[in-house]
Each structure stands twice: as C-alpha cells, then as structure tokens.
Amino acid sequence: MDLTGDWKNDLDARIQGGVGQATIRLPEDTAVRVQASGGIGQIQAGSLKKDGEAYVNDAKTDVTLRVTVEAGIGQIRLETTEARRNLT
C-alpha cells in the first residue's frame, strides 16, 4: 500500500491482512504514527522509531497519518520515502 504523497488532511486507516507480506510506504515529510501487530512474523520498521506501542517518524506537521496494521502470519514492512530512495 502506498500512502506517500502530499497530504492536506489527517488520515486514520486500518489495514488487516491474513497470510503473507504487507509493505506500507509512508511519507517522510508528514507526521506518521503506525500501530503494527502480527501474530506470527516480524515487523520491519525501516527508519521509523519505536514510541511505546507505535512506530513514528521525526516529522512535525499539522497533518498526521495514523495507521493500524494487523497481520496474522507473515511480515509487515514499513518503508518511508527516504528508505525507498536508499534501496535503489
């Protein structure tokens, strides 16, 4: 799922998955707060930092993307636009 872009309003999103890998692409220049949980598997947070039960970036903006990701079995990958550039 690609949530990058120029956000003008807050977002509250819930993503539920079953089996497999979920990759969520997030903007680096908009405040992001992700609650991610998985039954069996791992969470790769990229450049996001752990803040209590959530993963956040350093952006301080009036707009915040709040995302809840729940997976059954598999991997959750959280990528910021910065991380994507570094992979190519």
PyMOL Python script that loads the backbone (N, CA, C, O; Angstrom):
from pymol import cmd

cmd.read_pdbstr("""\
ATOM      1  N   MET A   1       0.846  -1.149   0.000  1.00  0.00           N
ATOM      2  CA  MET A   1       0.000   0.000   0.000  1.00  0.00           C
ATOM      3  C   MET A   1       0.907   1.232   0.000  1.00  0.00           C
ATOM      4  O   MET A   1       1.870   1.298   0.764  1.00  0.00           O
ATOM      5  N   ASP A   2       0.605   2.181  -0.838  1.00  0.00           N
ATOM      6  CA  ASP A   2       1.411   3.382  -0.963  1.00  0.00           C
ATOM      7  C   ASP A   2       0.654   4.580  -0.396  1.00  0.00           C
ATOM      8  O   ASP A   2      -0.333   5.031  -0.979  1.00  0.00           O
ATOM      9  N   LEU A   3       1.116   5.088   0.734  1.00  0.00           N
ATOM     10  CA  LEU A   3       0.495   6.251   1.370  1.00  0.00           C
ATOM     11  C   LEU A   3       1.356   7.503   1.228  1.00  0.00           C
ATOM     12  O   LEU A   3       1.122   8.503   1.906  1.00  0.00           O
ATOM     13  N   THR A   4       2.347   7.445   0.349  1.00  0.00           N
ATOM     14  CA  THR A   4       3.179   8.619   0.133  1.00  0.00           C
ATOM     15  C   THR A   4       2.371   9.669  -0.622  1.00  0.00           C
ATOM     16  O   THR A   4       1.326   9.368  -1.198  1.00  0.00           O
ATOM     17  N   GLY A   5       2.854  10.871  -0.611  1.00  0.00           N
ATOM     18  CA  GLY A   5       2.171  11.941  -1.326  1.00  0.00           C
ATOM     19  C   GLY A   5       2.097  13.189  -0.473  1.00  0.00           C
ATOM     20  O   GLY A   5       2.667  13.253   0.616  1.00  0.00           O
ATOM     21  N   ASP A   6       1.392  14.171  -0.981  1.00  0.00           N
ATOM     22  CA  ASP A   6       1.247  15.460  -0.322  1.00  0.00           C
ATOM     23  C   ASP A   6      -0.091  15.496   0.409  1.00  0.00           C
ATOM     24  O   ASP A   6      -1.119  15.820  -0.186  1.00  0.00           O
ATOM     25  N   TRP A   7      -0.079  15.168   1.683  1.00  0.00           N
ATOM     26  CA  TRP A   7      -1.307  15.073   2.471  1.00  0.00           C
ATOM     27  C   TRP A   7      -1.728  16.447   2.993  1.00  0.00           C
ATOM     28  O   TRP A   7      -0.919  17.188   3.551  1.00  0.00           O
ATOM     29  N   LYS A   8      -3.007  16.772   2.800  1.00  0.00           N
ATOM     30  CA  LYS A   8      -3.571  18.042   3.271  1.00  0.00           C
ATOM     31  C   LYS A   8      -4.441  17.858   4.517  1.00  0.00           C
ATOM     32  O   LYS A   8      -4.744  18.824   5.217  1.00  0.00           O
ATOM     33  N   ASN A   9      -4.841  16.604   4.789  1.00  0.00           N
ATOM     34  CA  ASN A   9      -5.708  16.287   5.927  1.00  0.00           C
ATOM     35  C   ASN A   9      -5.170  15.055   6.652  1.00  0.00           C
ATOM     36  O   ASN A   9      -4.404  14.268   6.096  1.00  0.00           O
ATOM     37  N   ASP A  10      -5.592  14.913   7.907  1.00  0.00           N
ATOM     38  CA  ASP A  10      -5.232  13.725   8.684  1.00  0.00           C
ATOM     39  C   ASP A  10      -5.816  12.473   8.036  1.00  0.00           C
ATOM     40  O   ASP A  10      -6.776  12.540   7.268  1.00  0.00           O
ATOM     41  N   LEU A  11      -5.217  11.341   8.360  1.00  0.00           N
ATOM     42  CA  LEU A  11      -5.715  10.051   7.897  1.00  0.00           C
ATOM     43  C   LEU A  11      -5.736   9.092   9.074  1.00  0.00           C
ATOM     44  O   LEU A  11      -4.764   8.992   9.823  1.00  0.00           O
ATOM     45  N   ASP A  12      -6.845   8.391   9.230  1.00  0.00           N
ATOM     46  CA  ASP A  12      -6.958   7.281  10.170  1.00  0.00           C
ATOM     47  C   ASP A  12      -7.283   6.057   9.325  1.00  0.00           C
ATOM     48  O   ASP A  12      -8.356   5.984   8.726  1.00  0.00           O
ATOM     49  N   ALA A  13      -6.360   5.089   9.270  1.00  0.00           N
ATOM     50  CA  ALA A  13      -6.547   3.918   8.418  1.00  0.00           C
ATOM     51  C   ALA A  13      -6.293   2.642   9.202  1.00  0.00           C
ATOM     52  O   ALA A  13      -5.472   2.604  10.119  1.00  0.00           O
ATOM     53  N   ARG A  14      -7.022   1.590   8.816  1.00  0.00           N
ATOM     54  CA  ARG A  14      -6.848   0.272   9.418  1.00  0.00           C
ATOM     55  C   ARG A  14      -6.598  -0.713   8.276  1.00  0.00           C
ATOM     56  O   ARG A  14      -7.382  -0.793   7.331  1.00  0.00           O
ATOM     57  N   ILE A  15      -5.499  -1.461   8.375  1.00  0.00           N
ATOM     58  CA  ILE A  15      -5.141  -2.443   7.363  1.00  0.00           C
ATOM     59  C   ILE A  15      -5.087  -3.804   8.047  1.00  0.00           C
ATOM     60  O   ILE A  15      -4.362  -3.990   9.024  1.00  0.00           O
ATOM     61  N   GLN A  16      -5.860  -4.748   7.527  1.00  0.00           N
ATOM     62  CA  GLN A  16      -5.872  -6.096   8.091  1.00  0.00           C
ATOM     63  C   GLN A  16      -5.427  -7.085   7.035  1.00  0.00           C
ATOM     64  O   GLN A  16      -5.890  -7.047   5.895  1.00  0.00           O
ATOM     65  N   GLY A  17      -4.527  -7.969   7.422  1.00  0.00           N
ATOM     66  CA  GLY A  17      -4.032  -8.972   6.490  1.00  0.00           C
ATOM     67  C   GLY A  17      -4.103 -10.347   7.111  1.00  0.00           C
ATOM     68  O   GLY A  17      -4.257 -10.489   8.324  1.00  0.00           O
ATOM     69  N   GLY A  18      -3.990 -11.352   6.277  1.00  0.00           N
ATOM     70  CA  GLY A  18      -4.032 -12.726   6.758  1.00  0.00           C
ATOM     71  C   GLY A  18      -2.657 -13.354   6.745  1.00  0.00           C
ATOM     72  O   GLY A  18      -1.950 -13.344   7.752  1.00  0.00           O
ATOM     73  N   VAL A  19      -2.277 -13.906   5.594  1.00  0.00           N
ATOM     74  CA  VAL A  19      -1.011 -14.600   5.447  1.00  0.00           C
ATOM     75  C   VAL A  19      -0.202 -13.906   4.353  1.00  0.00           C
ATOM     76  O   VAL A  19      -0.737 -13.557   3.301  1.00  0.00           O
ATOM     77  N   GLY A  20       1.082 -13.711   4.610  1.00  0.00           N
ATOM     78  CA  GLY A  20       1.956 -13.127   3.593  1.00  0.00           C
ATOM     79  C   GLY A  20       2.625 -11.863   4.082  1.00  0.00           C
ATOM     80  O   GLY A  20       2.616 -11.551   5.273  1.00  0.00           O
ATOM     81  N   GLN A  21       3.205 -11.142   3.140  1.00  0.00           N
ATOM     82  CA  GLN A  21       3.938  -9.917   3.466  1.00  0.00           C
ATOM     83  C   GLN A  21       3.105  -8.704   3.100  1.00  0.00           C
ATOM     84  O   GLN A  21       2.478  -8.658   2.042  1.00  0.00           O
ATOM     85  N   ALA A  22       3.107  -7.723   3.989  1.00  0.00           N
ATOM     86  CA  ALA A  22       2.457  -6.439   3.717  1.00  0.00           C
ATOM     87  C   ALA A  22       3.520  -5.354   3.762  1.00  0.00           C
ATOM     88  O   ALA A  22       4.260  -5.245   4.740  1.00  0.00           O
ATOM     89  N   THR A  23       3.600  -4.547   2.703  1.00  0.00           N
ATOM     90  CA  THR A  23       4.521  -3.428   2.658  1.00  0.00           C
ATOM     91  C   THR A  23       3.698  -2.160   2.618  1.00  0.00           C
ATOM     92  O   THR A  23       2.833  -2.002   1.756  1.00  0.00           O
ATOM     93  N   ILE A  24       3.962  -1.255   3.545  1.00  0.00           N
ATOM     94  CA  ILE A  24       3.262   0.025   3.601  1.00  0.00           C
ATOM     95  C   ILE A  24       4.292   1.125   3.405  1.00  0.00           C
ATOM     96  O   ILE A  24       5.238   1.251   4.183  1.00  0.00           O
ATOM     97  N   ARG A  25       4.101   1.918   2.362  1.00  0.00           N
ATOM     98  CA  ARG A  25       5.009   3.021   2.055  1.00  0.00           C
ATOM     99  C   ARG A  25       4.426   4.300   2.638  1.00  0.00           C
ATOM    100  O   ARG A  25       3.261   4.628   2.419  1.00  0.00           O
ATOM    101  N   LEU A  26       5.262   5.015   3.386  1.00  0.00           N
ATOM    102  CA  LEU A  26       4.823   6.200   4.134  1.00  0.00           C
ATOM    103  C   LEU A  26       5.683   7.404   3.770  1.00  0.00           C
ATOM    104  O   LEU A  26       6.857   7.248   3.432  1.00  0.00           O
ATOM    105  N   PRO A  27       5.108   8.607   3.837  1.00  0.00           N
ATOM    106  CA  PRO A  27       5.899   9.804   3.536  1.00  0.00           C
ATOM    107  C   PRO A  27       6.868  10.116   4.669  1.00  0.00           C
ATOM    108  O   PRO A  27       6.570   9.867   5.837  1.00  0.00           O
ATOM    109  N   GLU A  28       8.025  10.659   4.320  1.00  0.00           N
ATOM    110  CA  GLU A  28       8.999  11.032   5.339  1.00  0.00           C
ATOM    111  C   GLU A  28       8.755  12.435   5.874  1.00  0.00           C
ATOM    112  O   GLU A  28       9.226  12.772   6.960  1.00  0.00           O
ATOM    113  N   ASP A  29       8.019  13.261   5.121  1.00  0.00           N
ATOM    114  CA  ASP A  29       7.855  14.664   5.492  1.00  0.00           C
ATOM    115  C   ASP A  29       6.483  14.983   6.078  1.00  0.00           C
ATOM    116  O   ASP A  29       6.128  16.154   6.219  1.00  0.00           O
ATOM    117  N   THR A  30       5.708  13.953   6.421  1.00  0.00           N
ATOM    118  CA  THR A  30       4.419  14.098   7.095  1.00  0.00           C
ATOM    119  C   THR A  30       4.475  13.261   8.366  1.00  0.00           C
ATOM    120  O   THR A  30       5.023  12.159   8.359  1.00  0.00           O
ATOM    121  N   ALA A  31       3.915  13.774   9.453  1.00  0.00           N
ATOM    122  CA  ALA A  31       3.917  13.019  10.711  1.00  0.00           C
ATOM    123  C   ALA A  31       3.179  11.694  10.526  1.00  0.00           C
ATOM    124  O   ALA A  31       2.076  11.649   9.982  1.00  0.00           O
ATOM    125  N   VAL A  32       3.818  10.608  10.995  1.00  0.00           N
ATOM    126  CA  VAL A  32       3.285   9.261  10.837  1.00  0.00           C
ATOM    127  C   VAL A  32       3.308   8.558  12.184  1.00  0.00           C
ATOM    128  O   VAL A  32       4.287   8.648  12.925  1.00  0.00           O
ATOM    129  N   ARG A  33       2.216   7.854  12.497  1.00  0.00           N
ATOM    130  CA  ARG A  33       2.142   7.034  13.708  1.00  0.00           C
ATOM    131  C   ARG A  33       1.483   5.715  13.315  1.00  0.00           C
ATOM    132  O   ARG A  33       0.313   5.682  12.933  1.00  0.00           O
ATOM    133  N   VAL A  34       2.254   4.621  13.414  1.00  0.00           N
ATOM    134  CA  VAL A  34       1.771   3.314  12.977  1.00  0.00           C
ATOM    135  C   VAL A  34       1.727   2.359  14.162  1.00  0.00           C
ATOM    136  O   VAL A  34       2.731   2.147  14.843  1.00  0.00           O
ATOM    137  N   GLN A  35       0.563   1.791  14.398  1.00  0.00           N
ATOM    138  CA  GLN A  35       0.391   0.703  15.362  1.00  0.00           C
ATOM    139  C   GLN A  35       0.423  -0.575  14.537  1.00  0.00           C
ATOM    140  O   GLN A  35      -0.483  -0.807  13.737  1.00  0.00           O
ATOM    141  N   ALA A  36       1.427  -1.396  14.707  1.00  0.00           N
ATOM    142  CA  ALA A  36       1.550  -2.619  13.919  1.00  0.00           C
ATOM    143  C   ALA A  36       1.636  -3.821  14.841  1.00  0.00           C
ATOM    144  O   ALA A  36       2.373  -3.821  15.828  1.00  0.00           O
ATOM    145  N   SER A  37       0.864  -4.848  14.497  1.00  0.00           N
ATOM    146  CA  SER A  37       0.917  -6.078  15.285  1.00  0.00           C
ATOM    147  C   SER A  37       0.739  -7.265  14.359  1.00  0.00           C
ATOM    148  O   SER A  37      -0.002  -7.208  13.378  1.00  0.00           O
ATOM    149  N   GLY A  38       1.429  -8.333  14.688  1.00  0.00           N
ATOM    150  CA  GLY A  38       1.331  -9.550  13.907  1.00  0.00           C
ATOM    151  C   GLY A  38       1.302 -10.750  14.821  1.00  0.00           C
ATOM    152  O   GLY A  38       1.921 -10.748  15.884  1.00  0.00           O
ATOM    153  N   GLY A  39       0.591 -11.763  14.411  1.00  0.00           N
ATOM    154  CA  GLY A  39       0.527 -12.983  15.205  1.00  0.00           C
ATOM    155  C   GLY A  39       1.849 -13.725  15.140  1.00  0.00           C
ATOM    156  O   GLY A  39       2.577 -13.811  16.129  1.00  0.00           O
ATOM    157  N   ILE A  40       2.151 -14.262  13.960  1.00  0.00           N
ATOM    158  CA  ILE A  40       3.409 -14.960  13.738  1.00  0.00           C
ATOM    159  C   ILE A  40       4.124 -14.227  12.607  1.00  0.00           C
ATOM    160  O   ILE A  40       3.603 -14.142  11.495  1.00  0.00           O
ATOM    161  N   GLY A  41       5.286 -13.713  12.881  1.00  0.00           N
ATOM    162  CA  GLY A  41       6.021 -12.979  11.862  1.00  0.00           C
ATOM    163  C   GLY A  41       6.785 -11.836  12.502  1.00  0.00           C
ATOM    164  O   GLY A  41       6.921 -11.768  13.724  1.00  0.00           O
ATOM    165  N   GLN A  42       7.277 -10.949  11.670  1.00  0.00           N
ATOM    166  CA  GLN A  42       8.077  -9.854  12.196  1.00  0.00           C
ATOM    167  C   GLN A  42       7.630  -8.537  11.600  1.00  0.00           C
ATOM    168  O   GLN A  42       6.934  -8.489  10.586  1.00  0.00           O
ATOM    169  N   ILE A  43       8.050  -7.468  12.261  1.00  0.00           N
ATOM    170  CA  ILE A  43       7.773  -6.124  11.803  1.00  0.00           C
ATOM    171  C   ILE A  43       9.107  -5.461  11.488  1.00  0.00           C
ATOM    172  O   ILE A  43       9.979  -5.362  12.351  1.00  0.00           O
ATOM    173  N   GLN A  44       9.259  -5.014  10.259  1.00  0.00           N
ATOM    174  CA  GLN A  44      10.444  -4.260   9.855  1.00  0.00           C
ATOM    175  C   GLN A  44      10.014  -2.802   9.745  1.00  0.00           C
ATOM    176  O   GLN A  44       9.204  -2.451   8.888  1.00  0.00           O
ATOM    177  N   ALA A  45      10.556  -1.959  10.611  1.00  0.00           N
ATOM    178  CA  ALA A  45      10.099  -0.575  10.704  1.00  0.00           C
ATOM    179  C   ALA A  45      10.948   0.404   9.905  1.00  0.00           C
ATOM    180  O   ALA A  45      10.638   1.595   9.878  1.00  0.00           O
ATOM    181  N   GLY A  46      12.004  -0.060   9.258  1.00  0.00           N
ATOM    182  CA  GLY A  46      12.836   0.850   8.470  1.00  0.00           C
ATOM    183  C   GLY A  46      13.380   1.979   9.329  1.00  0.00           C
ATOM    184  O   GLY A  46      13.961   1.734  10.387  1.00  0.00           O
ATOM    185  N   SER A  47      13.198   3.200   8.884  1.00  0.00           N
ATOM    186  CA  SER A  47      13.727   4.364   9.611  1.00  0.00           C
ATOM    187  C   SER A  47      12.783   4.879  10.696  1.00  0.00           C
ATOM    188  O   SER A  47      13.113   5.841  11.389  1.00  0.00           O
ATOM    189  N   LEU A  48      11.619   4.257  10.853  1.00  0.00           N
ATOM    190  CA  LEU A  48      10.697   4.677  11.913  1.00  0.00           C
ATOM    191  C   LEU A  48      11.229   4.248  13.269  1.00  0.00           C
ATOM    192  O   LEU A  48      11.926   3.241  13.388  1.00  0.00           O
ATOM    193  N   LYS A  49      10.892   5.028  14.288  1.00  0.00           N
ATOM    194  CA  LYS A  49      11.357   4.754  15.651  1.00  0.00           C
ATOM    195  C   LYS A  49      10.206   4.247  16.501  1.00  0.00           C
ATOM    196  O   LYS A  49       9.055   4.644  16.320  1.00  0.00           O
ATOM    197  N   LYS A  50      10.536   3.372  17.422  1.00  0.00           N
ATOM    198  CA  LYS A  50       9.542   2.840  18.356  1.00  0.00           C
ATOM    199  C   LYS A  50       9.210   3.902  19.399  1.00  0.00           C
ATOM    200  O   LYS A  50      10.110   4.474  20.013  1.00  0.00           O
ATOM    201  N   ASP A  51       7.924   4.166  19.599  1.00  0.00           N
ATOM    202  CA  ASP A  51       7.431   5.109  20.596  1.00  0.00           C
ATOM    203  C   ASP A  51       6.296   4.427  21.339  1.00  0.00           C
ATOM    204  O   ASP A  51       5.143   4.492  20.914  1.00  0.00           O
ATOM    205  N   GLY A  52       6.620   3.774  22.444  1.00  0.00           N
ATOM    206  CA  GLY A  52       5.605   2.984  23.141  1.00  0.00           C
ATOM    207  C   GLY A  52       5.216   1.793  22.288  1.00  0.00           C
ATOM    208  O   GLY A  52       6.063   0.965  21.951  1.00  0.00           O
ATOM    209  N   GLU A  53       3.949   1.701  21.937  1.00  0.00           N
ATOM    210  CA  GLU A  53       3.446   0.606  21.110  1.00  0.00           C
ATOM    211  C   GLU A  53       3.379   0.979  19.636  1.00  0.00           C
ATOM    212  O   GLU A  53       2.883   0.192  18.829  1.00  0.00           O
ATOM    213  N   ALA A  54       3.867   2.163  19.266  1.00  0.00           N
ATOM    214  CA  ALA A  54       3.753   2.635  17.886  1.00  0.00           C
ATOM    215  C   ALA A  54       5.126   2.888  17.272  1.00  0.00           C
ATOM    216  O   ALA A  54       6.141   2.946  17.966  1.00  0.00           O
ATOM    217  N   TYR A  55       5.124   3.036  15.957  1.00  0.00           N
ATOM    218  CA  TYR A  55       6.306   3.427  15.195  1.00  0.00           C
ATOM    219  C   TYR A  55       6.037   4.808  14.625  1.00  0.00           C
ATOM    220  O   TYR A  55       4.978   5.047  14.044  1.00  0.00           O
ATOM    221  N   VAL A  56       6.995   5.723  14.788  1.00  0.00           N
ATOM    222  CA  VAL A  56       6.804   7.114  14.374  1.00  0.00           C
ATOM    223  C   VAL A  56       8.029   7.604  13.602  1.00  0.00           C
ATOM    224  O   VAL A  56       9.110   7.020  13.670  1.00  0.00           O
ATOM    225  N   ASN A  57       7.819   8.703  12.862  1.00  0.00           N
ATOM    226  CA  ASN A  57       8.950   9.361  12.218  1.00  0.00           C
ATOM    227  C   ASN A  57       9.228  10.674  12.960  1.00  0.00           C
ATOM    228  O   ASN A  57       8.573  10.977  13.957  1.00  0.00           O
ATOM    229  N   ASP A  58      10.189  11.440  12.475  1.00  0.00           N
ATOM    230  CA  ASP A  58      10.575  12.682  13.143  1.00  0.00           C
ATOM    231  C   ASP A  58       9.826  13.904  12.641  1.00  0.00           C
ATOM    232  O   ASP A  58      10.022  14.995  13.177  1.00  0.00           O
ATOM    233  N   ALA A  59       8.982  13.763  11.641  1.00  0.00           N
ATOM    234  CA  ALA A  59       8.294  14.914  11.059  1.00  0.00           C
ATOM    235  C   ALA A  59       7.309  15.524  12.062  1.00  0.00           C
ATOM    236  O   ALA A  59       6.581  14.812  12.754  1.00  0.00           O
ATOM    237  N   LYS A  60       7.307  16.832  12.119  1.00  0.00           N
ATOM    238  CA  LYS A  60       6.368  17.577  12.968  1.00  0.00           C
ATOM    239  C   LYS A  60       5.492  18.412  12.037  1.00  0.00           C
ATOM    240  O   LYS A  60       5.912  19.476  11.582  1.00  0.00           O
ATOM    241  N   THR A  61       4.282  17.940  11.752  1.00  0.00           N
ATOM    242  CA  THR A  61       3.392  18.630  10.829  1.00  0.00           C
ATOM    243  C   THR A  61       2.001  18.747  11.429  1.00  0.00           C
ATOM    244  O   THR A  61       1.674  18.066  12.401  1.00  0.00           O
ATOM    245  N   ASP A  62       1.186  19.613  10.846  1.00  0.00           N
ATOM    246  CA  ASP A  62      -0.205  19.756  11.278  1.00  0.00           C
ATOM    247  C   ASP A  62      -1.039  18.545  10.874  1.00  0.00           C
ATOM    248  O   ASP A  62      -2.086  18.282  11.466  1.00  0.00           O
ATOM    249  N   VAL A  63      -0.579  17.818   9.879  1.00  0.00           N
ATOM    250  CA  VAL A  63      -1.270  16.634   9.375  1.00  0.00           C
ATOM    251  C   VAL A  63      -0.579  15.393   9.928  1.00  0.00           C
ATOM    252  O   VAL A  63       0.650  15.323   9.948  1.00  0.00           O
ATOM    253  N   THR A  64      -1.367  14.410  10.380  1.00  0.00           N
ATOM    254  CA  THR A  64      -0.812  13.160  10.894  1.00  0.00           C
ATOM    255  C   THR A  64      -1.501  11.976  10.231  1.00  0.00           C
ATOM    256  O   THR A  64      -2.727  11.934  10.124  1.00  0.00           O
ATOM    257  N   LEU A  65      -0.699  11.014   9.786  1.00  0.00           N
ATOM    258  CA  LEU A  65      -1.229   9.760   9.279  1.00  0.00           C
ATOM    259  C   LEU A  65      -1.164   8.748  10.410  1.00  0.00           C
ATOM    260  O   LEU A  65      -0.079   8.382  10.864  1.00  0.00           O
ATOM    261  N   ARG A  66      -2.329   8.296  10.866  1.00  0.00           N
ATOM    262  CA  ARG A  66      -2.413   7.292  11.915  1.00  0.00           C
ATOM    263  C   ARG A  66      -2.888   5.989  11.267  1.00  0.00           C
ATOM    264  O   ARG A  66      -3.999   5.909  10.744  1.00  0.00           O
ATOM    265  N   VAL A  67      -2.027   4.978  11.313  1.00  0.00           N
ATOM    266  CA  VAL A  67      -2.304   3.726  10.619  1.00  0.00           C
ATOM    267  C   VAL A  67      -2.201   2.574  11.601  1.00  0.00           C
ATOM    268  O   VAL A  67      -1.240   2.479  12.364  1.00  0.00           O
ATOM    269  N   THR A  68      -3.192   1.704  11.578  1.00  0.00           N
ATOM    270  CA  THR A  68      -3.175   0.475  12.369  1.00  0.00           C
ATOM    271  C   THR A  68      -3.043  -0.687  11.396  1.00  0.00           C
ATOM    272  O   THR A  68      -3.849  -0.827  10.477  1.00  0.00           O
ATOM    273  N   VAL A  69      -2.027  -1.518  11.598  1.00  0.00           N
ATOM    274  CA  VAL A  69      -1.787  -2.665  10.724  1.00  0.00           C
ATOM    275  C   VAL A  69      -1.854  -3.919  11.579  1.00  0.00           C
ATOM    276  O   VAL A  69      -1.154  -4.042  12.584  1.00  0.00           O
ATOM    277  N   GLU A  70      -2.714  -4.855  11.164  1.00  0.00           N
ATOM    278  CA  GLU A  70      -2.834  -6.132  11.866  1.00  0.00           C
ATOM    279  C   GLU A  70      -2.605  -7.246  10.858  1.00  0.00           C
ATOM    280  O   GLU A  70      -3.252  -7.295   9.811  1.00  0.00           O
ATOM    281  N   ALA A  71      -1.680  -8.137  11.184  1.00  0.00           N
ATOM    282  CA  ALA A  71      -1.385  -9.265  10.295  1.00  0.00           C
ATOM    283  C   ALA A  71      -1.493 -10.566  11.071  1.00  0.00           C
ATOM    284  O   ALA A  71      -1.231 -10.601  12.273  1.00  0.00           O
ATOM    285  N   GLY A  72      -1.875 -11.622  10.396  1.00  0.00           N
ATOM    286  CA  GLY A  72      -1.969 -12.935  11.034  1.00  0.00           C
ATOM    287  C   GLY A  72      -0.621 -13.620  11.031  1.00  0.00           C
ATOM    288  O   GLY A  72       0.033 -13.737  12.068  1.00  0.00           O
ATOM    289  N   ILE A  73      -0.207 -14.075   9.850  1.00  0.00           N
ATOM    290  CA  ILE A  73       1.071 -14.761   9.687  1.00  0.00           C
ATOM    291  C   ILE A  73       1.823 -14.063   8.560  1.00  0.00           C
ATOM    292  O   ILE A  73       1.305 -13.925   7.451  1.00  0.00           O
ATOM    293  N   GLY A  74       3.037 -13.628   8.846  1.00  0.00           N
ATOM    294  CA  GLY A  74       3.821 -13.003   7.795  1.00  0.00           C
ATOM    295  C   GLY A  74       4.576 -11.794   8.306  1.00  0.00           C
ATOM    296  O   GLY A  74       4.710 -11.580   9.511  1.00  0.00           O
ATOM    297  N   GLN A  75       5.057 -11.019   7.372  1.00  0.00           N
ATOM    298  CA  GLN A  75       5.917  -9.888   7.687  1.00  0.00           C
ATOM    299  C   GLN A  75       5.203  -8.577   7.361  1.00  0.00           C
ATOM    300  O   GLN A  75       4.480  -8.471   6.370  1.00  0.00           O
ATOM    301  N   ILE A  76       5.426  -7.581   8.225  1.00  0.00           N
ATOM    302  CA  ILE A  76       4.950  -6.231   7.974  1.00  0.00           C
ATOM    303  C   ILE A  76       6.177  -5.362   7.736  1.00  0.00           C
ATOM    304  O   ILE A  76       7.048  -5.267   8.601  1.00  0.00           O
ATOM    305  N   ARG A  77       6.250  -4.725   6.562  1.00  0.00           N
ATOM    306  CA  ARG A  77       7.366  -3.823   6.243  1.00  0.00           C
ATOM    307  C   ARG A  77       6.828  -2.399   6.170  1.00  0.00           C
ATOM    308  O   ARG A  77       5.895  -2.112   5.420  1.00  0.00           O
ATOM    309  N   LEU A  78       7.428  -1.516   6.957  1.00  0.00           N
ATOM    310  CA  LEU A  78       7.089  -0.098   6.933  1.00  0.00           C
ATOM    311  C   LEU A  78       8.251   0.633   6.279  1.00  0.00           C
ATOM    312  O   LEU A  78       9.368   0.617   6.797  1.00  0.00           O
ATOM    313  N   GLU A  79       7.996   1.273   5.146  1.00  0.00           N
ATOM    314  CA  GLU A  79       9.040   1.974   4.414  1.00  0.00           C
ATOM    315  C   GLU A  79       8.677   3.454   4.306  1.00  0.00           C
ATOM    316  O   GLU A  79       7.533   3.795   4.008  1.00  0.00           O
ATOM    317  N   THR A  80       9.635   4.315   4.543  1.00  0.00           N
ATOM    318  CA  THR A  80       9.423   5.737   4.275  1.00  0.00           C
ATOM    319  C   THR A  80       9.973   6.037   2.887  1.00  0.00           C
ATOM    320  O   THR A  80      10.736   5.246   2.334  1.00  0.00           O
ATOM    321  N   THR A  81       9.592   7.164   2.332  1.00  0.00           N
ATOM    322  CA  THR A  81      10.081   7.537   1.007  1.00  0.00           C
ATOM    323  C   THR A  81      11.596   7.617   1.015  1.00  0.00           C
ATOM    324  O   THR A  81      12.241   7.299   0.015  1.00  0.00           O
ATOM    325  N   GLU A  82      12.174   8.041   2.142  1.00  0.00           N
ATOM    326  CA  GLU A  82      13.633   8.107   2.268  1.00  0.00           C
ATOM    327  C   GLU A  82      14.231   6.706   2.143  1.00  0.00           C
ATOM    328  O   GLU A  82      15.222   6.515   1.438  1.00  0.00           O
ATOM    329  N   ALA A  83      13.642   5.745   2.812  1.00  0.00           N
ATOM    330  CA  ALA A  83      14.143   4.367   2.765  1.00  0.00           C
ATOM    331  C   ALA A  83      14.045   3.805   1.348  1.00  0.00           C
ATOM    332  O   ALA A  83      14.937   3.070   0.924  1.00  0.00           O
ATOM    333  N   ARG A  84      12.997   4.128   0.615  1.00  0.00           N
ATOM    334  CA  ARG A  84      12.855   3.644  -0.748  1.00  0.00           C
ATOM    335  C   ARG A  84      13.961   4.193  -1.638  1.00  0.00           C
ATOM    336  O   ARG A  84      14.494   3.463  -2.473  1.00  0.00           O
ATOM    337  N   ARG A  85      14.312   5.452  -1.480  1.00  0.00           N
ATOM    338  CA  ARG A  85      15.383   6.036  -2.285  1.00  0.00           C
ATOM    339  C   ARG A  85      16.707   5.347  -2.002  1.00  0.00           C
ATOM    340  O   ARG A  85      17.512   5.147  -2.912  1.00  0.00           O
ATOM    341  N   ASN A  86      16.935   4.987  -0.756  1.00  0.00           N
ATOM    342  CA  ASN A  86      18.211   4.351  -0.386  1.00  0.00           C
ATOM    343  C   ASN A  86      18.312   2.920  -0.914  1.00  0.00           C
ATOM    344  O   ASN A  86      19.412   2.373  -0.996  1.00  0.00           O
ATOM    345  N   LEU A  87      17.190   2.310  -1.270  1.00  0.00           N
ATOM    346  CA  LEU A  87      17.212   0.943  -1.764  1.00  0.00           C
ATOM    347  C   LEU A  87      17.569   0.894  -3.245  1.00  0.00           C
ATOM    348  O   LEU A  87      17.985  -0.156  -3.735  1.00  0.00           O
ATOM    349  N   THR A  88      17.419   1.988  -3.964  1.00  0.00           N
ATOM    350  CA  THR A  88      17.670   1.951  -5.413  1.00  0.00           C
ATOM    351  C   THR A  88      19.053   2.440  -5.755  1.00  0.00           C
ATOM    352  O   THR A  88      19.423   2.473  -6.928  1.00  0.00           O
TER     353      THR A  88
END
""", "prot")
cmd.dss("prot")
cmd.show_as("cartoon", "prot")
cmd.util.cbc("prot")
cmd.orient("prot")
